[in-house]
Structure formats: C-alpha cells, structure tokens
Amino acid sequence: MIAKITDTQERRKELAERSLAWFIVLYLSHYLKAATPDFHYKIFQSLEDDKINTLELIAFRGSAKST
C-alpha cells in the first residue's frame, strides 16, 4: 500500500513537505530499527504546529531520544 501511495517522486515530495512522519518513513526508514512510539507522533505534531514558536522537550533517560 505504501508503494502505491509513494509511487512517484512528486507524490513523495508532497507527502514529505506536509508531514515530518512521512519524511522519516520515505527518506530515513533505513535508520528505523523498531516501531515508532506513539509519543514521537505527538512530537511530530508539535513540530508541525505553526502556532508553536519554541518547543522544549524533556525526556527521561532511555526514552528513545538521540544524544
């Protein structure tokens, strides 16, 4: 199904420009080793929200963040 959605370069570019989650799936999926946790999607939504000027994320040790 994803192959059908992303079958053209134009469509992939459109999806990636609209959604951080799609950008990651389309262009960085080779780095993904596990399923994406739900809280990552909440982070994506916050990053895409034009009403948020500054976003500070605080997470505990081992909470699937990079260093």
PyMOL commands that set and color helices and strands:
alter all, ss='L'
color gray80, all
select helices_A, chain A and resi 2-5+9-18+20-27+29-31+38-48
alter helices_A, ss='H'
color red, helices_A
deselect
rebuild
show_as cartoon
